[in-house]
Protein backbone atom coordinates (compact mmCIF):
# COMPACT_ATOMS: atom_id res chain seq x y z
CA UNK A 1 0.00 0.00 0.00
CA UNK A 2 1.28 3.53 -0.65
CA UNK A 3 2.69 5.28 2.40
CA UNK A 4 1.05 8.71 2.52
CA UNK A 5 1.18 11.85 4.68
CA UNK A 6 -2.34 11.12 5.98
CA UNK A 7 -1.17 8.33 8.28
CA UNK A 8 -1.86 8.83 12.00
CA UNK A 9 1.31 9.74 13.97
CA UNK A 10 1.71 6.27 15.46
CA UNK A 11 1.34 4.59 12.07
CA UNK A 12 3.72 7.08 10.47
CA UNK A 13 6.36 6.42 13.14
CA UNK A 14 5.81 2.70 12.69
CA UNK A 15 6.29 2.91 8.93
CA UNK A 16 9.42 5.03 9.28
CA UNK A 17 10.92 2.57 11.74
CA UNK A 18 10.01 -0.28 9.40
CA UNK A 19 11.73 1.55 6.52
CA UNK A 20 14.90 2.00 8.58
CA UNK A 21 15.07 -1.63 9.70
CA UNK A 22 13.98 -3.30 6.46
CA UNK A 23 15.44 -0.95 3.85
CA UNK A 24 12.00 -0.86 2.17
CA UNK A 25 11.60 2.91 1.88
CA UNK A 26 9.72 2.99 -1.39
CA UNK A 27 6.25 4.48 -1.57
CA UNK A 28 4.93 1.39 -3.30
CA UNK A 29 5.87 -1.28 -0.82
CA UNK A 30 7.23 -4.53 -2.20
CA UNK A 31 4.99 -7.45 -1.24
CA UNK A 32 6.53 -10.31 -3.18
CA UNK A 33 5.48 -13.87 -2.28
CA UNK A 34 2.92 -13.00 0.40
CA UNK A 35 -0.90 -12.83 0.15
CA UNK A 36 -2.21 -9.54 -1.23
CA UNK A 37 -4.26 -8.89 1.89
CA UNK A 38 -1.16 -9.09 4.09
CA UNK A 39 0.60 -6.18 2.41
CA UNK A 40 -1.05 -3.46 4.51
CA UNK A 41 0.12 -5.12 7.73
CA UNK A 42 3.76 -5.63 6.70
CA UNK A 43 5.25 -2.80 8.84
CA UNK A 44 3.31 -3.84 11.96
CA UNK A 45 4.13 -7.52 11.52
CA UNK A 46 7.77 -6.80 10.72
CA UNK A 47 8.27 -4.75 13.89
CA UNK A 48 6.42 -7.22 16.10
CA UNK A 49 8.55 -10.00 14.65
CA UNK A 50 11.73 -8.04 15.31
CA UNK A 51 10.68 -7.34 18.92
CA UNK A 52 9.78 -11.00 19.39
CA UNK A 53 13.16 -12.01 18.01
CA UNK A 54 15.08 -9.58 20.21
CA UNK A 55 13.39 -11.10 23.28
CA UNK A 56 14.02 -14.70 22.22
CA UNK A 57 17.61 -14.09 21.15
CA UNK A 58 18.42 -12.53 24.52
CA UNK A 59 16.57 -15.33 26.32
CA UNK A 60 18.51 -17.94 24.34
CA UNK A 61 21.79 -16.44 25.50
CA UNK A 62 20.74 -15.95 29.13
CA UNK A 63 19.87 -19.65 29.34
CA UNK A 64 22.28 -20.86 26.68
CA UNK A 65 22.98 -24.62 26.58
CA UNK A 66 26.35 -23.66 25.14
CA UNK A 67 27.51 -21.36 27.94
CA UNK A 68 25.15 -20.76 30.87
CA UNK A 69 23.78 -24.26 31.43
CA UNK A 70 27.24 -25.90 31.47
CA UNK A 71 28.34 -23.35 34.08
CA UNK A 72 25.12 -23.96 36.08
CA UNK A 73 25.52 -27.74 36.04
CA UNK A 74 29.14 -27.41 37.14
CA UNK A 75 27.98 -25.06 39.91
CA UNK A 76 25.48 -27.56 41.34
CA UNK A 77 28.00 -30.38 41.11
CA UNK A 78 26.21 -32.40 38.41
CA UNK A 79 28.35 -35.11 36.78
CA UNK A 80 30.53 -33.67 34.04
CA UNK A 81 29.38 -36.33 31.60
CA UNK A 82 25.89 -34.83 31.55
CA UNK A 83 27.22 -31.59 30.06
CA UNK A 84 28.01 -33.43 26.84
CA UNK A 85 24.29 -34.08 26.33
CA UNK A 86 23.23 -30.43 26.45
CA UNK A 87 23.82 -29.50 22.80
CA UNK A 88 22.52 -32.78 21.31
CA UNK A 89 19.35 -32.61 23.41
CA UNK A 90 18.84 -28.99 22.42
CA UNK A 91 19.27 -29.74 18.72
CA UNK A 92 17.53 -33.14 18.56
CA UNK A 93 14.62 -31.99 20.69
CA UNK A 94 14.15 -28.97 18.46
CA UNK A 95 14.54 -30.76 15.13
CA UNK A 96 13.47 -34.40 15.31
CA UNK A 97 9.77 -34.03 16.28
CA UNK A 98 9.03 -31.47 13.60
CA UNK A 99 7.93 -34.01 11.02
CA UNK A 100 5.24 -35.24 13.40
CA UNK A 101 3.93 -31.79 14.31
CA UNK A 102 3.98 -30.28 10.82
CA UNK A 103 0.72 -31.99 9.87
CA UNK A 104 -0.98 -30.73 13.03
CA UNK A 105 0.24 -27.21 12.34
CA UNK A 106 -1.02 -27.54 8.78
CA UNK A 107 -4.63 -27.80 9.95
CA UNK A 108 -4.36 -24.45 11.75
CA UNK A 109 -5.55 -21.61 9.57
CA UNK A 110 -3.37 -19.25 11.64
CA UNK A 111 -0.09 -20.95 12.51
CA UNK A 112 1.02 -18.28 14.97
CA UNK A 113 -1.06 -20.07 17.63
CA UNK A 114 1.45 -22.93 17.57
CA UNK A 115 4.37 -20.55 18.15
CA UNK A 116 2.60 -18.79 21.03
CA UNK A 117 1.84 -22.07 22.78
CA UNK A 118 5.42 -23.23 22.29
CA UNK A 119 6.77 -19.98 23.71
CA UNK A 120 4.69 -20.35 26.88
CA UNK A 121 5.94 -23.92 27.37
CA UNK A 122 9.54 -22.77 26.95
CA UNK A 123 9.03 -20.10 29.62
CA UNK A 124 7.64 -22.71 32.03
CA UNK A 125 10.51 -25.13 31.43
CA UNK A 126 13.15 -22.51 32.22
CA UNK A 127 11.28 -21.44 35.34
CA UNK A 128 11.14 -25.06 36.59
CA UNK A 129 14.92 -25.42 36.24
CA UNK A 130 15.31 -23.04 39.19
CA UNK A 131 13.68 -25.21 41.90
CA UNK A 132 15.31 -28.28 40.35
CA UNK A 133 18.76 -26.74 40.80
CA UNK A 134 17.96 -25.59 44.35
CA UNK A 135 16.12 -28.58 45.78
CA UNK A 136 17.50 -31.73 44.14
CA UNK A 137 20.78 -33.54 44.73
CA UNK A 138 23.43 -32.98 42.02
CA UNK A 139 22.74 -36.03 39.82
CA UNK A 140 18.95 -35.65 40.03
CA UNK A 141 19.22 -31.91 39.40
CA UNK A 142 21.37 -32.48 36.32
CA UNK A 143 18.97 -35.07 34.94
CA UNK A 144 15.99 -32.80 35.66
CA UNK A 145 17.64 -29.95 33.77
CA UNK A 146 18.27 -32.26 30.81
CA UNK A 147 14.64 -33.45 30.86
CA UNK A 148 13.30 -29.89 31.03
CA UNK A 149 15.68 -28.91 28.23
CA UNK A 150 14.29 -31.77 26.12
CA UNK A 151 10.72 -30.48 26.62
CA UNK A 152 11.90 -26.92 26.00
CA UNK A 153 13.61 -27.97 22.78
CA UNK A 154 10.61 -29.95 21.54
CA UNK A 155 8.49 -26.84 22.01
CA UNK A 156 11.17 -24.91 20.15
CA UNK A 157 10.82 -27.33 17.24
CA UNK A 158 7.07 -26.77 17.09
CA UNK A 159 7.67 -23.03 17.10
CA UNK A 160 10.27 -23.28 14.36
CA UNK A 161 7.87 -24.88 11.89
CA UNK A 162 5.19 -22.34 12.69
CA UNK A 163 7.61 -19.41 12.62
CA UNK A 164 8.95 -20.04 9.15
CA UNK A 165 5.45 -20.47 7.75
CA UNK A 166 4.19 -17.28 9.44
CA UNK A 167 7.31 -15.47 8.21
CA UNK A 168 6.59 -16.60 4.66
CA UNK A 169 2.98 -15.37 4.90
CA UNK A 170 3.60 -11.98 6.54
CA UNK A 171 6.99 -10.65 5.36
CA UNK A 172 7.84 -10.09 1.67
CA UNK A 173 10.60 -11.98 -0.07
CA UNK A 174 13.77 -9.90 -0.10
CA UNK A 175 13.06 -8.57 3.42
CA UNK A 176 13.19 -11.82 5.37
CA UNK A 177 16.95 -12.00 5.70
CA UNK A 178 17.05 -8.45 7.04
CA UNK A 179 14.28 -9.23 9.50
CA UNK A 180 16.24 -12.20 10.82
CA UNK A 181 19.35 -10.04 11.07
CA UNK A 182 17.42 -7.31 12.92
CA UNK A 183 16.20 -9.92 15.41
CA UNK A 184 19.70 -11.22 15.97
CA UNK A 185 21.41 -7.82 16.10
CA UNK A 186 19.05 -6.28 18.66
CA UNK A 187 19.12 -9.46 20.71
CA UNK A 188 22.90 -9.36 20.49
CA UNK A 189 22.99 -5.79 21.80
CA UNK A 190 20.86 -6.78 24.77
CA UNK A 191 23.05 -9.84 25.32
CA UNK A 192 26.10 -7.58 25.32
CA UNK A 193 24.57 -5.47 28.08
CA UNK A 194 23.79 -8.59 30.14
CA UNK A 195 27.29 -9.97 29.69
CA UNK A 196 28.88 -6.68 30.71
CA UNK A 197 26.76 -6.70 33.85
CA UNK A 198 28.02 -10.18 34.73
CA UNK A 199 31.61 -9.21 34.02
CA UNK A 200 31.61 -5.93 35.93
CA UNK A 201 29.50 -6.80 38.96
CA UNK A 202 30.24 -10.43 39.80
CA UNK A 203 34.03 -10.60 39.55
CA UNK A 204 35.53 -14.02 40.23
CA UNK A 205 32.57 -15.36 42.24
CA UNK A 206 31.42 -18.93 41.65
CA UNK A 207 28.11 -18.73 43.56
CA UNK A 208 24.93 -20.28 42.17
CA UNK A 209 22.51 -17.34 42.47
CA UNK A 210 23.54 -15.49 39.25
CA UNK A 211 22.72 -18.49 37.10
CA UNK A 212 19.27 -18.80 38.66
CA UNK A 213 18.55 -15.12 38.03
CA UNK A 214 19.58 -15.63 34.41
CA UNK A 215 17.09 -18.49 34.09
CA UNK A 216 14.31 -16.38 35.65
CA UNK A 217 14.99 -13.50 33.27
CA UNK A 218 15.02 -15.86 30.29
CA UNK A 219 11.66 -17.34 31.32
CA UNK A 220 10.10 -13.87 31.52
CA UNK A 221 11.51 -12.99 28.09
CA UNK A 222 9.96 -16.10 26.52
CA UNK A 223 6.59 -15.12 27.99
CA UNK A 224 6.97 -11.61 26.55
CA UNK A 225 7.94 -13.07 23.16
CA UNK A 226 4.78 -15.19 23.12
CA UNK A 227 2.67 -12.10 23.78
CA UNK A 228 4.36 -10.17 20.96
CA UNK A 229 3.96 -13.02 18.45
CA UNK A 230 0.28 -13.33 19.35
CA UNK A 231 -0.23 -9.75 18.12
CA UNK A 232 1.03 -10.48 14.59
CA UNK A 233 -1.74 -10.13 12.00
CA UNK A 234 -1.74 -13.41 10.08
CA UNK A 235 -4.28 -14.13 7.37
CA UNK A 236 -5.85 -17.61 7.37
CA UNK A 237 -3.91 -20.09 5.25
CA UNK A 238 -4.65 -23.35 3.51
CA UNK A 239 -5.54 -26.18 5.89
CA UNK A 240 -6.22 -28.98 3.45
CA UNK A 241 -3.70 -31.62 2.47
CA UNK A 242 -2.49 -32.41 5.98
CA UNK A 243 -0.61 -35.69 6.43
CA UNK A 244 0.33 -37.80 9.41
CA UNK A 245 3.97 -38.25 10.36
CA UNK A 246 4.42 -41.37 8.20
CA UNK A 247 2.87 -39.63 5.21
CA UNK A 248 5.10 -36.62 5.90
CA UNK A 249 8.17 -38.85 5.98
CA UNK A 250 7.22 -40.48 2.67
CA UNK A 251 6.57 -37.12 1.07
CA UNK A 252 9.86 -35.79 2.44
CA UNK A 253 11.81 -38.73 1.04
CA UNK A 254 10.06 -38.07 -2.26
CA UNK A 255 11.26 -34.47 -2.19
CA UNK A 256 14.83 -35.62 -1.58
CA UNK A 257 14.68 -38.04 -4.51
CA UNK A 258 12.91 -35.63 -6.84
CA UNK A 259 14.70 -32.35 -6.12
CA UNK A 260 18.51 -32.46 -6.33
CA UNK A 261 18.82 -28.96 -4.92
CA UNK A 262 16.93 -29.93 -1.77
CA UNK A 263 19.16 -32.97 -1.41
CA UNK A 264 22.25 -30.78 -1.67
CA UNK A 265 20.81 -28.43 0.96
CA UNK A 266 20.28 -31.31 3.39
CA UNK A 267 23.86 -32.52 2.96
CA UNK A 268 25.30 -29.05 3.56
CA UNK A 269 23.08 -28.37 6.52
CA UNK A 270 23.88 -31.75 8.11
CA UNK A 271 27.59 -30.95 7.96
CA UNK A 272 27.15 -27.37 9.15
CA UNK A 273 25.18 -28.48 12.21
CA UNK A 274 28.59 -29.08 13.74
CA UNK A 275 28.99 -25.29 13.91
CA UNK A 276 25.69 -24.96 15.76
CA UNK A 277 26.43 -27.61 18.41
CA UNK A 278 30.07 -26.67 18.94
CA UNK A 279 29.80 -24.06 21.70
CA UNK A 280 29.52 -26.44 24.72
CA UNK A 281 32.73 -28.14 23.58
CA UNK A 282 34.48 -24.78 23.42
CA UNK A 283 33.01 -23.92 26.84
CA UNK A 284 34.40 -27.19 28.21
CA UNK A 285 37.76 -26.36 26.65
CA UNK A 286 37.75 -22.86 28.19
CA UNK A 287 36.58 -24.18 31.57
CA UNK A 288 39.52 -26.56 31.64
CA UNK A 289 42.00 -23.86 30.70
CA UNK A 290 40.78 -20.97 32.87
CA UNK A 291 38.28 -22.25 35.49
CA UNK A 292 34.59 -21.54 35.99
CA UNK A 293 34.32 -18.04 37.47
CA UNK A 294 31.15 -16.08 36.67
CA UNK A 295 33.33 -13.23 35.35
CA UNK A 296 34.75 -15.53 32.66
CA UNK A 297 31.24 -16.52 31.66
CA UNK A 298 30.40 -12.81 31.42
CA UNK A 299 33.32 -12.25 29.05
CA UNK A 300 32.13 -15.04 26.78
CA UNK A 301 28.51 -13.84 26.83
CA UNK A 302 29.78 -10.38 25.85
CA UNK A 303 31.79 -11.92 23.01
CA UNK A 304 28.76 -13.76 21.63
CA UNK A 305 26.63 -10.63 21.96
CA UNK A 306 29.18 -8.54 20.05
CA UNK A 307 29.38 -11.25 17.40
CA UNK A 308 25.62 -11.02 16.81
CA UNK A 309 25.68 -7.21 16.69
CA UNK A 310 28.59 -7.07 14.26
CA UNK A 311 27.65 -9.94 12.00
CA UNK A 312 23.86 -9.94 11.82
CA UNK A 313 23.40 -6.90 9.54
CA UNK A 314 25.99 -8.33 7.16
CA UNK A 315 24.51 -11.84 7.25
CA UNK A 316 21.01 -10.47 6.67
CA UNK A 317 21.92 -8.55 3.55
CA UNK A 318 24.26 -11.24 2.31
CA UNK A 319 21.64 -13.97 2.73
CA UNK A 320 19.07 -11.93 0.81
CA UNK A 321 21.65 -11.85 -2.01
CA UNK A 322 22.80 -15.45 -1.63
CA UNK A 323 21.86 -17.65 1.31
CA UNK A 324 24.00 -20.40 -0.25
CA UNK A 325 27.18 -18.34 0.00
CA UNK A 326 26.18 -17.23 3.49
CA UNK A 327 26.16 -20.87 4.61
CA UNK A 328 29.50 -21.54 2.91
CA UNK A 329 31.27 -18.54 4.42
CA UNK A 330 29.88 -19.38 7.85
CA UNK A 331 31.39 -22.85 7.63
CA UNK A 332 34.81 -21.44 6.83
CA UNK A 333 34.58 -19.03 9.77
CA UNK A 334 33.51 -21.89 12.04
CA UNK A 335 36.60 -23.85 11.04
CA UNK A 336 38.74 -20.77 11.72
CA UNK A 337 37.30 -20.58 15.25
CA UNK A 338 38.55 -24.10 15.87
CA UNK A 339 42.02 -23.26 14.63
CA UNK A 340 42.12 -20.17 16.82
CA UNK A 341 41.09 -22.14 19.93
CA UNK A 342 43.79 -24.75 19.35
CA UNK A 343 46.40 -22.05 18.75
CA UNK A 344 45.54 -20.16 21.94
CA UNK A 345 45.74 -23.37 23.99
CA UNK A 346 49.45 -23.66 23.15
CA UNK A 347 50.24 -19.95 23.00
CA UNK A 348 52.63 -18.26 25.46
CA UNK A 349 51.12 -17.81 28.92
CA UNK A 350 50.70 -14.06 28.48
CA UNK A 351 48.31 -14.72 25.59
CA UNK A 352 46.53 -17.65 27.23
CA UNK A 353 43.82 -15.86 29.24
CA UNK A 354 40.04 -15.96 29.49
CA UNK A 355 39.93 -12.55 27.80
CA UNK A 356 41.91 -13.65 24.75
CA UNK A 357 39.90 -16.86 24.51
CA UNK A 358 36.81 -14.66 24.18
CA UNK A 359 38.02 -14.07 20.61
CA UNK A 360 37.21 -17.73 19.94
CA UNK A 361 33.62 -17.28 21.12
CA UNK A 362 33.39 -14.08 19.09
CA UNK A 363 34.42 -15.85 15.88
CA UNK A 364 32.29 -18.89 16.66
CA UNK A 365 29.31 -16.63 17.38
CA UNK A 366 29.70 -15.02 13.96
CA UNK A 367 29.82 -18.44 12.30
CA UNK A 368 26.82 -19.79 14.21
CA UNK A 369 24.74 -16.71 13.41
CA UNK A 370 25.61 -17.05 9.73
CA UNK A 371 24.73 -20.75 9.56
CA UNK A 372 21.37 -20.25 11.26
CA UNK A 373 20.37 -17.20 9.28
CA UNK A 374 21.59 -18.62 5.97
CA UNK A 375 19.84 -21.98 6.28
CA UNK A 376 16.55 -20.40 7.39
CA UNK A 377 16.54 -17.79 4.63
CA UNK A 378 17.53 -20.35 1.99
CA UNK A 379 14.66 -22.72 2.69
CA UNK A 380 11.99 -20.04 3.17
CA UNK A 381 12.97 -18.49 -0.17
CA UNK A 382 13.47 -21.77 -2.01
CA UNK A 383 10.53 -23.93 -0.97
CA UNK A 384 7.17 -23.90 -2.74
CA UNK A 385 4.96 -21.77 -0.50
CA UNK A 386 2.13 -24.31 -0.20
CA UNK A 387 4.58 -27.01 0.88
CA UNK A 388 6.91 -24.86 2.98
CA UNK A 389 6.00 -26.59 6.30
CA UNK A 390 6.86 -29.98 4.77
CA UNK A 391 10.21 -28.78 3.43
CA UNK A 392 11.08 -27.21 6.78
CA UNK A 393 9.87 -30.08 8.96
CA UNK A 394 11.50 -32.85 6.94
CA UNK A 395 14.82 -30.97 6.80
CA UNK A 396 14.76 -30.33 10.54
CA UNK A 397 13.81 -33.90 11.41
CA UNK A 398 16.45 -35.36 9.11
CA UNK A 399 19.14 -33.10 10.53
CA UNK A 400 17.94 -34.00 14.02
CA UNK A 401 18.89 -37.62 13.33
CA UNK A 402 22.32 -36.50 12.16
CA UNK A 403 22.72 -34.46 15.34
CA UNK A 404 22.31 -37.62 17.41
CA UNK A 405 25.45 -38.93 15.75
CA UNK A 406 27.19 -35.57 16.14
CA UNK A 407 26.54 -35.82 19.88
CA UNK A 408 29.36 -38.39 19.96
CA UNK A 409 31.69 -35.37 19.79
CA UNK A 410 31.02 -34.96 23.51
CA UNK A 411 32.36 -38.46 24.17
CA UNK A 412 35.45 -37.56 22.13
CA UNK A 413 35.96 -34.54 24.37
CA UNK A 414 35.51 -36.62 27.52
CA UNK A 415 37.50 -39.66 26.43
CA UNK A 416 40.38 -37.84 24.79
CA UNK A 417 40.54 -34.07 25.09
CA UNK A 418 38.30 -31.16 24.12
CA UNK A 419 41.04 -30.07 21.72
CA UNK A 420 40.61 -33.27 19.69
CA UNK A 421 36.87 -32.67 19.50
CA UNK A 422 37.45 -29.09 18.36
CA UNK A 423 39.75 -30.31 15.56
CA UNK A 424 37.06 -32.74 14.36
CA UNK A 425 34.45 -29.97 14.42
CA UNK A 426 36.68 -27.68 12.38
CA UNK A 427 37.20 -30.29 9.67
CA UNK A 428 33.46 -30.98 9.43
CA UNK A 429 32.73 -27.25 9.22
CA UNK A 430 35.04 -26.97 6.21
CA UNK A 431 33.29 -29.92 4.60
CA UNK A 432 29.97 -28.16 5.19
CA UNK A 433 31.28 -25.01 3.50
CA UNK A 434 32.26 -27.02 0.44
CA UNK A 435 28.86 -28.72 0.35
CA UNK A 436 27.10 -25.35 0.57
CA UNK A 437 29.04 -24.07 -2.42
CA UNK A 438 27.80 -27.10 -4.36
CA UNK A 439 24.15 -26.13 -3.71
CA UNK A 440 22.08 -24.22 -6.27
CA UNK A 441 20.95 -20.71 -5.38
CA UNK A 442 17.62 -20.62 -3.55
CA UNK A 443 15.65 -19.50 -6.62
CA UNK A 444 16.91 -22.55 -8.51
CA UNK A 445 16.43 -25.22 -5.81
CA UNK A 446 13.09 -26.39 -7.20
CA UNK A 447 14.43 -26.76 -10.75
CA UNK A 448 14.06 -30.33 -11.85
CA UNK A 449 11.41 -30.97 -9.17
PyMOL commands that set and color helices and strands:
alter all, ss='L'
color gray80, all
select helices_A, chain A and resi 9-22+36-62+68-75+80-83+85-95+98-106+112-135+138-170+176-202+209-230+245-258+260-276+279-290+294-345+354-382+385-406+408-415+418-437+442-444
alter helices_A, ss='H'
color red, helices_A
deselect
rebuild
show_as cartoon
